[in-house]
Amino acid sequence: MANKAAVAKNKKQIMKMKNGNSKFKSVKFKNRCQVCGRPRGYIGRFKMCRICFRKAALNGELPGVRKISW
Ligand SMILES: [Zn+2]
């Protein structure tokens, strides 16, 4: 998938940021879903996008996460 390239690029960017090598502040830097690489709808707390988060939550893969209802 094309998204994988984006994820790899993002990882490189993160490494660069950590190393402090980059002279310029990256404007293109964006948090990306670690599962599918989606740049939008990212949930920082789970490091996933809303879609992967939903799937994982419904599968019970996220401890303590429950669908809310009252
Ligand atoms: Zn995702």
N, CA, C, O and the ligand as a Tripos MOL2 file, in Angstrom:
@<TRIPOS>MOLECULE
protein
  281   279    71     0     0
PROTEIN
NO_CHARGES

@<TRIPOS>ATOM
      1 N           0.8310   -1.1930    0.0000 N.3       1 MET1
      2 CA          0.0000    0.0000    0.0000 C.3       1 MET1
      3 C           0.8730    1.2540    0.0000 C.2       1 MET1
      4 O           1.9950    1.2660    0.5080 O.2       1 MET1
      5 N           0.3270    2.2720   -0.5730 N.am      2 ALA2
      6 CA          1.0660    3.5350   -0.6500 C.3       2 ALA2
      7 C           1.2670    4.1160    0.7390 C.2       2 ALA2
      8 O           2.2120    4.8630    0.9930 O.2       2 ALA2
      9 N           0.3610    3.7550    1.6230 N.am      3 ASN3
     10 CA          0.4440    4.3080    2.9700 C.3       3 ASN3
     11 C           1.7090    3.8660    3.6880 C.2       3 ASN3
     12 O           2.2370    4.5770    4.5430 O.2       3 ASN3
     13 N           2.1910    2.6690    3.3230 N.am      4 LYS4
     14 CA          3.3710    2.1470    4.0110 C.3       4 LYS4
     15 C           4.5600    3.0580    3.7870 C.2       4 LYS4
     16 O           5.3560    3.2990    4.6950 O.2       4 LYS4
     17 N           4.6700    3.5600    2.5700 N.am      5 ALA5
     18 CA          5.7640    4.4810    2.2580 C.3       5 ALA5
     19 C           5.6570    5.7100    3.1420 C.2       5 ALA5
     20 O           6.6550    6.2220    3.6500 O.2       5 ALA5
     21 N           4.4400    6.1690    3.3140 N.am      6 ALA6
     22 CA          4.2180    7.3550    4.1400 C.3       6 ALA6
     23 C           4.6170    7.0640    5.5730 C.2       6 ALA6
     24 O           5.2060    7.9110    6.2440 O.2       6 ALA6
     25 N           4.2960    5.8660    6.0440 N.am      7 VAL7
     26 CA          4.6450    5.5030    7.4210 C.3       7 VAL7
     27 C           6.1510    5.4580    7.5750 C.2       7 VAL7
     28 O           6.6960    5.9500    8.5640 O.2       7 VAL7
     29 N           6.8330    4.8640    6.5890 N.am      8 ALA8
     30 CA          8.2890    4.7730    6.6520 C.3       8 ALA8
     31 C           8.9000    6.1680    6.6590 C.2       8 ALA8
     32 O           9.8230    6.4560    7.4210 O.2       8 ALA8
     33 N           8.3790    7.0060    5.8180 N.am      9 LYS9
     34 CA          8.8620    8.3780    5.7320 C.3       9 LYS9
     35 C           8.6750    9.0690    7.0840 C.2       9 LYS9
     36 O           9.5570    9.7700    7.5800 O.2       9 LYS9
     37 N           7.5180    8.8470    7.6440 N.am     10 ASN10
     38 CA          7.2060    9.4660    8.9280 C.3      10 ASN10
     39 C           8.1850    9.0000    9.9920 C.2      10 ASN10
     40 O           8.6390    9.7940   10.8160 O.2      10 ASN10
     41 N           8.5130    7.7090    9.9750 N.am     11 LYS11
     42 CA          9.4500    7.1720   10.9500 C.3      11 LYS11
     43 C          10.8030    7.8480   10.7960 C.2      11 LYS11
     44 O          11.4500    8.2130   11.7770 O.2      11 LYS11
     45 N          11.2200    8.0070    9.5380 N.am     12 LYS12
     46 CA         12.4920    8.6580    9.2760 C.3      12 LYS12
     47 C          12.4680   10.0760    9.8400 C.2      12 LYS12
     48 O          13.4270   10.5440   10.4540 O.2      12 LYS12
     49 N          11.3520   10.7310    9.6140 N.am     13 GLN13
     50 CA         11.2170   12.1030   10.0970 C.3      13 GLN13
     51 C          11.3190   12.1470   11.6100 C.2      13 GLN13
     52 O          11.9630   13.0310   12.1750 O.2      13 GLN13
     53 N          10.6820   11.1900   12.2560 N.am     14 ILE14
     54 CA         10.7000   11.1580   13.7110 C.3      14 ILE14
     55 C          12.1330   10.9440   14.1890 C.2      14 ILE14
     56 O          12.5840   11.5920   15.1340 O.2      14 ILE14
     57 N          12.8470   10.0250   13.5280 N.am     15 MET15
     58 CA         14.2390    9.7750   13.8870 C.3      15 MET15
     59 C          15.0620   11.0530   13.7340 C.2      15 MET15
     60 O          15.8810   11.3950   14.5880 O.2      15 MET15
     61 N          14.8260   11.7310   12.6500 N.am     16 LYS16
     62 CA         15.5510   12.9690   12.3990 C.3      16 LYS16
     63 C          15.2730   13.9730   13.5110 C.2      16 LYS16
     64 O          16.1810   14.6280   14.0240 O.2      16 LYS16
     65 N          14.0180   14.0740   13.8640 N.am     17 MET17
     66 CA         13.6410   15.0320   14.8940 C.3      17 MET17
     67 C          14.3390   14.6830   16.2060 C.2      17 MET17
     68 O          14.8010   15.5630   16.9320 O.2      17 MET17
     69 N          14.4050   13.3940   16.4940 N.am     18 LYS18
     70 CA         15.0000   12.9580   17.7530 C.3      18 LYS18
     71 C          16.4990   13.2230   17.7540 C.2      18 LYS18
     72 O          17.0730   13.6380   18.7610 O.2      18 LYS18
     73 N          17.1180   12.9750   16.6080 N.am     19 ASN19
     74 CA         18.5600   13.1850   16.5170 C.3      19 ASN19
     75 C          18.9220   14.6620   16.5010 C.2      19 ASN19
     76 O          20.0510   15.0480   16.8060 O.2      19 ASN19
     77 N          17.9490   15.4710   16.1420 N.am     20 GLY20
     78 CA         18.2140   16.8970   16.0720 C.3      20 GLY20
     79 C          19.0480   17.2650   14.8650 C.2      20 GLY20
     80 O          19.6830   18.3190   14.8330 O.2      20 GLY20
     81 N          19.0440   16.3810   13.8590 N.am     21 ASN21
     82 CA         19.8460   16.6520   12.6650 C.3      21 ASN21
     83 C          19.2050   17.6850   11.7560 C.2      21 ASN21
     84 O          19.8820   18.4480   11.0670 O.2      21 ASN21
     85 N          17.8820   17.6850   11.7770 N.am     22 SER22
     86 CA         17.2080   18.5240   10.8000 C.3      22 SER22
     87 C          17.3640   19.9900   11.1730 C.2      22 SER22
     88 O          17.0570   20.4090   12.2890 O.2      22 SER22
     89 N          17.8330   20.7260   10.2350 N.am     23 LYS23
     90 CA         18.0890   22.1410   10.4390 C.3      23 LYS23
     91 C          16.7650   22.9050   10.4850 C.2      23 LYS23
     92 O          16.5920   23.8760   11.2220 O.2      23 LYS23
     93 N          15.8470   22.4150    9.6590 N.am     24 PHE24
     94 CA         14.5760   23.1100    9.5340 C.3      24 PHE24
     95 C          13.5120   22.4000   10.3450 C.2      24 PHE24
     96 O          13.5250   21.1780   10.4870 O.2      24 PHE24
     97 N          12.6170   23.1670   10.8580 N.am     25 LYS25
     98 CA         11.4740   22.5480   11.5110 C.3      25 LYS25
     99 C          10.5770   21.9870   10.4270 C.2      25 LYS25
    100 O          10.1600   22.6950    9.5110 O.2      25 LYS25
    101 N          10.2920   20.7160   10.5460 N.am     26 SER26
    102 CA          9.5250   20.0660    9.4940 C.3      26 SER26
    103 C           8.0700   20.5120    9.5440 C.2      26 SER26
    104 O           7.3880   20.3520   10.5570 O.2      26 SER26
    105 N           7.6210   21.0600    8.4620 N.am     27 VAL27
    106 CA          6.2330   21.4870    8.3900 C.3      27 VAL27
    107 C           5.3630   20.2990    8.0270 C.2      27 VAL27
    108 O           4.1780   20.2330    8.3530 O.2      27 VAL27
    109 N           6.0120   19.3450    7.3280 N.am     28 LYS28
    110 CA          5.2430   18.2090    6.8360 C.3      28 LYS28
    111 C           5.0090   17.1770    7.9240 C.2      28 LYS28
    112 O           4.2140   16.2530    7.7550 O.2      28 LYS28
    113 N           5.6950   17.3350    9.0270 N.am     29 PHE29
    114 CA          5.5820   16.3220   10.0690 C.3      29 PHE29
    115 C           4.1530   16.2400   10.5820 C.2      29 PHE29
    116 O           3.5150   17.2400   10.9120 O.2      29 PHE29
    117 N           3.6870   15.0070   10.6310 N.am     30 LYS30
    118 CA          2.3400   14.7960   11.1130 C.3      30 LYS30
    119 C           2.2920   13.4740   11.8560 C.2      30 LYS30
    120 O           2.9670   12.5140   11.4860 O.2      30 LYS30
    121 N           1.5070   13.4360   12.8830 N.am     31 ASN31
    122 CA          1.3010   12.1550   13.5460 C.3      31 ASN31
    123 C           0.5470   11.2430   12.6100 C.2      31 ASN31
    124 O          -0.3890   11.6610   11.9270 O.2      31 ASN31
    125 N           0.9660    9.9870   12.5850 N.am     32 ARG32
    126 CA          0.2910    9.0460   11.7040 C.3      32 ARG32
    127 C          -0.0950    7.7880   12.4710 C.2      32 ARG32
    128 O           0.5710    7.3620   13.4140 O.2      32 ARG32
    129 N          -1.2040    7.2210   12.0160 N.am     33 CYS33
    130 CA         -1.6460    5.9600   12.5850 C.3      33 CYS33
    131 C          -0.5510    4.9190   12.3690 C.2      33 CYS33
    132 O          -0.0120    4.8000   11.2690 O.2      33 CYS33
    133 N          -0.2230    4.1670   13.4150 N.am     34 GLN34
    134 CA          0.8360    3.1710   13.2930 C.3      34 GLN34
    135 C           0.3510    1.9110   12.6010 C.2      34 GLN34
    136 O           1.1580    1.0810   12.1830 O.2      34 GLN34
    137 N          -0.9470    1.7640   12.4780 N.am     35 VAL35
    138 CA         -1.4890    0.5700   11.8440 C.3      35 VAL35
    139 C          -1.6580    0.7910   10.3500 C.2      35 VAL35
    140 O          -1.1730    0.0000    9.5410 O.2      35 VAL35
    141 N          -2.3440    1.8610    9.9850 N.am     36 CYS36
    142 CA         -2.6400    2.0530    8.5690 C.3      36 CYS36
    143 C          -1.9860    3.2960    7.9890 C.2      36 CYS36
    144 O          -1.9990    3.4760    6.7710 O.2      36 CYS36
    145 N          -1.4200    4.1530    8.8120 N.am     37 GLY37
    146 CA         -0.7090    5.3210    8.2950 C.3      37 GLY37
    147 C          -1.5930    6.5070    8.0060 C.2      37 GLY37
    148 O          -1.1770    7.4490    7.3320 O.2      37 GLY37
    149 N          -2.7950    6.4690    8.5070 N.am     38 ARG38
    150 CA         -3.7200    7.5730    8.2570 C.3      38 ARG38
    151 C          -3.2480    8.8430    8.9660 C.2      38 ARG38
    152 O          -2.9820    8.8140   10.1670 O.2      38 ARG38
    153 N          -3.1440    9.9390    8.2460 N.am     39 PRO39
    154 CA         -2.6660   11.1660    8.8720 C.3      39 PRO39
    155 C          -3.7600   11.9460    9.5930 C.2      39 PRO39
    156 O          -3.4800   12.8310   10.4020 O.2      39 PRO39
    157 N          -4.9930   11.6080    9.2900 N.am     40 ARG40
    158 CA         -6.0920   12.3450    9.9120 C.3      40 ARG40
    159 C          -6.8340   11.4410   10.8760 C.2      40 ARG40
    160 O          -6.8080   10.2150   10.7690 O.2      40 ARG40
    161 N          -7.4860   12.0800   11.8080 N.am     41 GLY41
    162 CA         -8.2570   11.3150   12.7920 C.3      41 GLY41
    163 C          -7.3500   10.5230   13.7050 C.2      41 GLY41
    164 O          -7.7020    9.4340   14.1590 O.2      41 GLY41
    165 N          -6.1810   11.0730   13.9700 N.am     42 TYR42
    166 CA         -5.1830   10.3880   14.7980 C.3      42 TYR42
    167 C          -5.5050   10.5990   16.2700 C.2      42 TYR42
    168 O          -5.7850   11.7160   16.7040 O.2      42 TYR42
    169 N          -5.4610    9.5160   17.0240 N.am     43 ILE43
    170 CA         -5.6850    9.6260   18.4680 C.3      43 ILE43
    171 C          -4.3440    9.4080   19.1560 C.2      43 ILE43
    172 O          -3.8410    8.2870   19.2150 O.2      43 ILE43
    173 N          -3.7830   10.4690   19.6650 N.am     44 GLY44
    174 CA         -2.4340   10.4160   20.2270 C.3      44 GLY44
    175 C          -2.2980    9.4360   21.3810 C.2      44 GLY44
    176 O          -1.2540    8.8080   21.5550 O.2      44 GLY44
    177 N          -3.3430    9.3110   22.1550 N.am     45 ARG45
    178 CA         -3.2710    8.4600   23.3320 C.3      45 ARG45
    179 C          -3.0520    6.9980   22.9620 C.2      45 ARG45
    180 O          -2.4150    6.2480   23.7010 O.2      45 ARG45
    181 N          -3.5850    6.6050   21.8160 N.am     46 PHE46
    182 CA         -3.4580    5.2060   21.3940 C.3      46 PHE46
    183 C          -2.5550    5.0480   20.1860 C.2      46 PHE46
    184 O          -2.3230    3.9330   19.7190 O.2      46 PHE46
    185 N          -2.0420    6.1670   19.6750 N.am     47 LYS47
    186 CA         -1.1540    6.1600   18.5150 C.3      47 LYS47
    187 C          -1.7890    5.4600   17.3180 C.2      47 LYS47
    188 O          -1.1190    4.7660   16.5520 O.2      47 LYS47
    189 N          -3.0810    5.6560   17.1780 N.am     48 MET48
    190 CA         -3.8190    5.0480   16.0720 C.3      48 MET48
    191 C          -4.7860    6.0780   15.5270 C.2      48 MET48
    192 O          -5.0520    7.1070   16.1480 O.2      48 MET48
    193 N          -5.3050    5.7710   14.3490 N.am     49 CYS49
    194 CA         -6.3560    6.6220   13.8350 C.3      49 CYS49
    195 C          -7.6790    6.1330   14.4010 C.2      49 CYS49
    196 O          -7.7630    5.0700   15.0160 O.2      49 CYS49
    197 N          -8.6980    6.9310   14.1780 N.am     50 ARG50
    198 CA        -10.0010    6.6240   14.7840 C.3      50 ARG50
    199 C         -10.5520    5.2910   14.2900 C.2      50 ARG50
    200 O         -11.2690    4.5990   15.0130 O.2      50 ARG50
    201 N         -10.2100    4.9370   13.0520 N.am     51 ILE51
    202 CA        -10.7600    3.7210   12.4760 C.3      51 ILE51
    203 C         -10.1040    2.4900   13.0820 C.2      51 ILE51
    204 O         -10.7820    1.5490   13.4960 O.2      51 ILE51
    205 N          -8.7550    2.5100   13.1290 N.am     52 CYS52
    206 CA         -8.0390    1.3910   13.7350 C.3      52 CYS52
    207 C          -8.3510    1.3120   15.2190 C.2      52 CYS52
    208 O          -8.4380    0.2290   15.7970 O.2      52 CYS52
    209 N          -8.5190    2.4880   15.8270 N.am     53 PHE53
    210 CA         -8.8590    2.5090   17.2480 C.3      53 PHE53
    211 C         -10.1890    1.8040   17.4760 C.2      53 PHE53
    212 O         -10.3380    1.0030   18.3990 O.2      53 PHE53
    213 N         -11.1410    2.1180   16.6200 N.am     54 ARG54
    214 CA        -12.4700    1.5420   16.7690 C.3      54 ARG54
    215 C         -12.4150    0.0250   16.6220 C.2      54 ARG54
    216 O         -12.9970   -0.7190   17.4110 O.2      54 ARG54
    217 N         -11.6800   -0.4200   15.5620 N.am     55 LYS55
    218 CA        -11.5640   -1.8600   15.3220 C.3      55 LYS55
    219 C         -10.9500   -2.5520   16.5300 C.2      55 LYS55
    220 O         -11.4610   -3.5590   17.0210 O.2      55 LYS55
    221 N          -9.8280   -1.9790   17.0020 N.am     56 ALA56
    222 CA         -9.1020   -2.5920   18.1080 C.3      56 ALA56
    223 C          -9.9730   -2.6120   19.3680 C.2      56 ALA56
    224 O          -9.9960   -3.5880   20.1190 O.2      56 ALA56
    225 N         -10.6860   -1.5010   19.5720 N.am     57 ALA57
    226 CA        -11.5160   -1.3990   20.7740 C.3      57 ALA57
    227 C         -12.6410   -2.4250   20.7340 C.2      57 ALA57
    228 O         -12.9550   -3.0560   21.7430 O.2      57 ALA57
    229 N         -13.2410   -2.5840   19.5650 N.am     58 LEU58
    230 CA        -14.3550   -3.5210   19.4500 C.3      58 LEU58
    231 C         -13.8720   -4.9610   19.5830 C.2      58 LEU58
    232 O         -14.6120   -5.8390   20.0280 O.2      58 LEU58
    233 N         -12.6090   -5.1930   19.1880 N.am     59 ASN59
    234 CA        -12.0310   -6.5370   19.3370 C.3      59 ASN59
    235 C         -11.5480   -6.7970   20.7540 C.2      59 ASN59
    236 O         -11.1330   -7.9050   21.0920 O.2      59 ASN59
    237 N         -11.6090   -5.7510   21.5830 N.am     60 GLY60
    238 CA        -11.1640   -5.8970   22.9550 C.3      60 GLY60
    239 C          -9.6590   -5.9120   23.0850 C.2      60 GLY60
    240 O          -9.1230   -6.4580   24.0500 O.2      60 GLY60
    241 N          -8.9670   -5.3170   22.1240 N.am     61 GLU61
    242 CA         -7.5020   -5.3200   22.1700 C.3      61 GLU61
    243 C          -6.9390   -4.1710   23.0000 C.2      61 GLU61
    244 O          -5.7520   -4.1440   23.3250 O.2      61 GLU61
    245 N          -7.8040   -3.2320   23.3340 N.am     62 LEU62
    246 CA         -7.3410   -2.1030   24.1440 C.3      62 LEU62
    247 C          -7.8760   -2.2820   25.5580 C.2      62 LEU62
    248 O          -9.0810   -2.1710   25.7840 O.2      62 LEU62
    249 N          -7.0100   -2.5510   26.4910 N.am     63 PRO63
    250 CA         -7.4690   -2.7880   27.8550 C.3      63 PRO63
    251 C          -8.1560   -1.5610   28.4330 C.2      63 PRO63
    252 O          -7.6500   -0.4420   28.3470 O.2      63 PRO63
    253 N          -9.3020   -1.7970   29.0140 N.am     64 GLY64
    254 CA        -10.0030   -0.7150   29.6900 C.3      64 GLY64
    255 C         -10.8510    0.1560   28.7900 C.2      64 GLY64
    256 O         -11.4860    1.1040   29.2540 O.2      64 GLY64
    257 N         -10.8660   -0.1630   27.4860 N.am     65 VAL65
    258 CA        -11.6630    0.6630   26.5750 C.3      65 VAL65
    259 C         -12.9860   -0.0500   26.3190 C.2      65 VAL65
    260 O         -13.0290   -1.2330   25.9800 O.2      65 VAL65
    261 N         -14.0500    0.7020   26.4920 N.am     66 ARG66
    262 CA        -15.3760    0.1370   26.3290 C.3      66 ARG66
    263 C         -16.2330    1.0960   25.5320 C.2      66 ARG66
    264 O         -16.0420    2.3120   25.5740 O.2      66 ARG66
    265 N         -17.1440    0.5510   24.8330 N.am     67 LYS67
    266 CA        -18.0900    1.4120   24.1400 C.3      67 LYS67
    267 C         -19.0260    2.0020   25.1920 C.2      67 LYS67
    268 O         -19.5210    1.3110   26.0820 O.2      67 LYS67
    269 N         -19.2440    3.2900   25.0530 N.am     68 ILE68
    270 CA        -20.0110    3.9690   26.0800 C.3      68 ILE68
    271 C         -21.4980    3.8880   25.7520 C.2      68 ILE68
    272 O         -21.9090    3.9600   24.5940 O.2      68 ILE68
    273 N         -22.2710    3.7380   26.7860 N.am     69 SER69
    274 CA        -23.7280    3.7830   26.5930 C.3      69 SER69
    275 C         -24.4000    4.0340   27.9220 C.2      69 SER69
    276 O         -23.9940    3.4920   28.9500 O.2      69 SER69
    277 N         -25.4100    4.8450   27.8980 N.am     70 TRP70
    278 CA        -26.1520    5.0690   29.1330 C.3      70 TRP70
    279 C         -27.5880    5.4260   28.8400 C.2      70 TRP70
    280 O         -28.3690    5.6520   29.7650 O.2      70 TRP70
    281 ZN         -5.3610    3.4780   11.2690 Zn       71 ZN71
@<TRIPOS>BOND
     1     1     2 1
     2     2     3 1
     3     3     4 2
     4     3     5 am
     5     5     6 1
     6     6     7 1
     7     7     8 2
     8     7     9 am
     9     9    10 1
    10    10    11 1
    11    11    12 2
    12    11    13 am
    13    13    14 1
    14    14    15 1
    15    15    16 2
    16    15    17 am
    17    17    18 1
    18    18    19 1
    19    19    20 2
    20    19    21 am
    21    21    22 1
    22    22    23 1
    23    23    24 2
    24    23    25 am
    25    25    26 1
    26    26    27 1
    27    27    28 2
    28    27    29 am
    29    29    30 1
    30    30    31 1
    31    31    32 2
    32    31    33 am
    33    33    34 1
    34    34    35 1
    35    35    36 2
    36    35    37 am
    37    37    38 1
    38    38    39 1
    39    39    40 2
    40    39    41 am
    41    41    42 1
    42    42    43 1
    43    43    44 2
    44    43    45 am
    45    45    46 1
    46    46    47 1
    47    47    48 2
    48    47    49 am
    49    49    50 1
    50    50    51 1
    51    51    52 2
    52    51    53 am
    53    53    54 1
    54    54    55 1
    55    55    56 2
    56    55    57 am
    57    57    58 1
    58    58    59 1
    59    59    60 2
    60    59    61 am
    61    61    62 1
    62    62    63 1
    63    63    64 2
    64    63    65 am
    65    65    66 1
    66    66    67 1
    67    67    68 2
    68    67    69 am
    69    69    70 1
    70    70    71 1
    71    71    72 2
    72    71    73 am
    73    73    74 1
    74    74    75 1
    75    75    76 2
    76    75    77 am
    77    77    78 1
    78    78    79 1
    79    79    80 2
    80    79    81 am
    81    81    82 1
    82    82    83 1
    83    83    84 2
    84    83    85 am
    85    85    86 1
    86    86    87 1
    87    87    88 2
    88    87    89 am
    89    89    90 1
    90    90    91 1
    91    91    92 2
    92    91    93 am
    93    93    94 1
    94    94    95 1
    95    95    96 2
    96    95    97 am
    97    97    98 1
    98    98    99 1
    99    99   100 2
   100    99   101 am
   101   101   102 1
   102   102   103 1
   103   103   104 2
   104   103   105 am
   105   105   106 1
   106   106   107 1
   107   107   108 2
   108   107   109 am
   109   109   110 1
   110   110   111 1
   111   111   112 2
   112   111   113 am
   113   113   114 1
   114   114   115 1
   115   115   116 2
   116   115   117 am
   117   117   118 1
   118   118   119 1
   119   119   120 2
   120   119   121 am
   121   121   122 1
   122   122   123 1
   123   123   124 2
   124   123   125 am
   125   125   126 1
   126   126   127 1
   127   127   128 2
   128   127   129 am
   129   129   130 1
   130   130   131 1
   131   131   132 2
   132   131   133 am
   133   133   134 1
   134   134   135 1
   135   135   136 2
   136   135   137 am
   137   137   138 1
   138   138   139 1
   139   139   140 2
   140   139   141 am
   141   141   142 1
   142   142   143 1
   143   143   144 2
   144   143   145 am
   145   145   146 1
   146   146   147 1
   147   147   148 2
   148   147   149 am
   149   149   150 1
   150   150   151 1
   151   151   152 2
   152   151   153 am
   153   153   154 1
   154   154   155 1
   155   155   156 2
   156   155   157 am
   157   157   158 1
   158   158   159 1
   159   159   160 2
   160   159   161 am
   161   161   162 1
   162   162   163 1
   163   163   164 2
   164   163   165 am
   165   165   166 1
   166   166   167 1
   167   167   168 2
   168   167   169 am
   169   169   170 1
   170   170   171 1
   171   171   172 2
   172   171   173 am
   173   173   174 1
   174   174   175 1
   175   175   176 2
   176   175   177 am
   177   177   178 1
   178   178   179 1
   179   179   180 2
   180   179   181 am
   181   181   182 1
   182   182   183 1
   183   183   184 2
   184   183   185 am
   185   185   186 1
   186   186   187 1
   187   187   188 2
   188   187   189 am
   189   189   190 1
   190   190   191 1
   191   191   192 2
   192   191   193 am
   193   193   194 1
   194   194   195 1
   195   195   196 2
   196   195   197 am
   197   197   198 1
   198   198   199 1
   199   199   200 2
   200   199   201 am
   201   201   202 1
   202   202   203 1
   203   203   204 2
   204   203   205 am
   205   205   206 1
   206   206   207 1
   207   207   208 2
   208   207   209 am
   209   209   210 1
   210   210   211 1
   211   211   212 2
   212   211   213 am
   213   213   214 1
   214   214   215 1
   215   215   216 2
   216   215   217 am
   217   217   218 1
   218   218   219 1
   219   219   220 2
   220   219   221 am
   221   221   222 1
   222   222   223 1
   223   223   224 2
   224   223   225 am
   225   225   226 1
   226   226   227 1
   227   227   228 2
   228   227   229 am
   229   229   230 1
   230   230   231 1
   231   231   232 2
   232   231   233 am
   233   233   234 1
   234   234   235 1
   235   235   236 2
   236   235   237 am
   237   237   238 1
   238   238   239 1
   239   239   240 2
   240   239   241 am
   241   241   242 1
   242   242   243 1
   243   243   244 2
   244   243   245 am
   245   245   246 1
   246   246   247 1
   247   247   248 2
   248   247   249 am
   249   249   250 1
   250   250   251 1
   251   251   252 2
   252   251   253 am
   253   253   254 1
   254   254   255 1
   255   255   256 2
   256   255   257 am
   257   257   258 1
   258   258   259 1
   259   259   260 2
   260   259   261 am
   261   261   262 1
   262   262   263 1
   263   263   264 2
   264   263   265 am
   265   265   266 1
   266   266   267 1
   267   267   268 2
   268   267   269 am
   269   269   270 1
   270   270   271 1
   271   271   272 2
   272   271   273 am
   273   273   274 1
   274   274   275 1
   275   275   276 2
   276   275   277 am
   277   277   278 1
   278   278   279 1
   279   279   280 2
@<TRIPOS>SUBSTRUCTURE
     1 MET1         2 RESIDUE 1 A MET
     2 ALA2         6 RESIDUE 1 A ALA
     3 ASN3        10 RESIDUE 1 A ASN
     4 LYS4        14 RESIDUE 1 A LYS
     5 ALA5        18 RESIDUE 1 A ALA
     6 ALA6        22 RESIDUE 1 A ALA
     7 VAL7        26 RESIDUE 1 A VAL
     8 ALA8        30 RESIDUE 1 A ALA
     9 LYS9        34 RESIDUE 1 A LYS
    10 ASN10       38 RESIDUE 1 A ASN
    11 LYS11       42 RESIDUE 1 A LYS
    12 LYS12       46 RESIDUE 1 A LYS
    13 GLN13       50 RESIDUE 1 A GLN
    14 ILE14       54 RESIDUE 1 A ILE
    15 MET15       58 RESIDUE 1 A MET
    16 LYS16       62 RESIDUE 1 A LYS
    17 MET17       66 RESIDUE 1 A MET
    18 LYS18       70 RESIDUE 1 A LYS
    19 ASN19       74 RESIDUE 1 A ASN
    20 GLY20       78 RESIDUE 1 A GLY
    21 ASN21       82 RESIDUE 1 A ASN
    22 SER22       86 RESIDUE 1 A SER
    23 LYS23       90 RESIDUE 1 A LYS
    24 PHE24       94 RESIDUE 1 A PHE
    25 LYS25       98 RESIDUE 1 A LYS
    26 SER26      102 RESIDUE 1 A SER
    27 VAL27      106 RESIDUE 1 A VAL
    28 LYS28      110 RESIDUE 1 A LYS
    29 PHE29      114 RESIDUE 1 A PHE
    30 LYS30      118 RESIDUE 1 A LYS
    31 ASN31      122 RESIDUE 1 A ASN
    32 ARG32      126 RESIDUE 1 A ARG
    33 CYS33      130 RESIDUE 1 A CYS
    34 GLN34      134 RESIDUE 1 A GLN
    35 VAL35      138 RESIDUE 1 A VAL
    36 CYS36      142 RESIDUE 1 A CYS
    37 GLY37      146 RESIDUE 1 A GLY
    38 ARG38      150 RESIDUE 1 A ARG
    39 PRO39      154 RESIDUE 1 A PRO
    40 ARG40      158 RESIDUE 1 A ARG
    41 GLY41      162 RESIDUE 1 A GLY
    42 TYR42      166 RESIDUE 1 A TYR
    43 ILE43      170 RESIDUE 1 A ILE
    44 GLY44      174 RESIDUE 1 A GLY
    45 ARG45      178 RESIDUE 1 A ARG
    46 PHE46      182 RESIDUE 1 A PHE
    47 LYS47      186 RESIDUE 1 A LYS
    48 MET48      190 RESIDUE 1 A MET
    49 CYS49      194 RESIDUE 1 A CYS
    50 ARG50      198 RESIDUE 1 A ARG
    51 ILE51      202 RESIDUE 1 A ILE
    52 CYS52      206 RESIDUE 1 A CYS
    53 PHE53      210 RESIDUE 1 A PHE
    54 ARG54      214 RESIDUE 1 A ARG
    55 LYS55      218 RESIDUE 1 A LYS
    56 ALA56      222 RESIDUE 1 A ALA
    57 ALA57      226 RESIDUE 1 A ALA
    58 LEU58      230 RESIDUE 1 A LEU
    59 ASN59      234 RESIDUE 1 A ASN
    60 GLY60      238 RESIDUE 1 A GLY
    61 GLU61      242 RESIDUE 1 A GLU
    62 LEU62      246 RESIDUE 1 A LEU
    63 PRO63      250 RESIDUE 1 A PRO
    64 GLY64      254 RESIDUE 1 A GLY
    65 VAL65      258 RESIDUE 1 A VAL
    66 ARG66      262 RESIDUE 1 A ARG
    67 LYS67      266 RESIDUE 1 A LYS
    68 ILE68      270 RESIDUE 1 A ILE
    69 SER69      274 RESIDUE 1 A SER
    70 TRP70      278 RESIDUE 1 A TRP
    71 ZN71       281 GROUP 0 **** ****
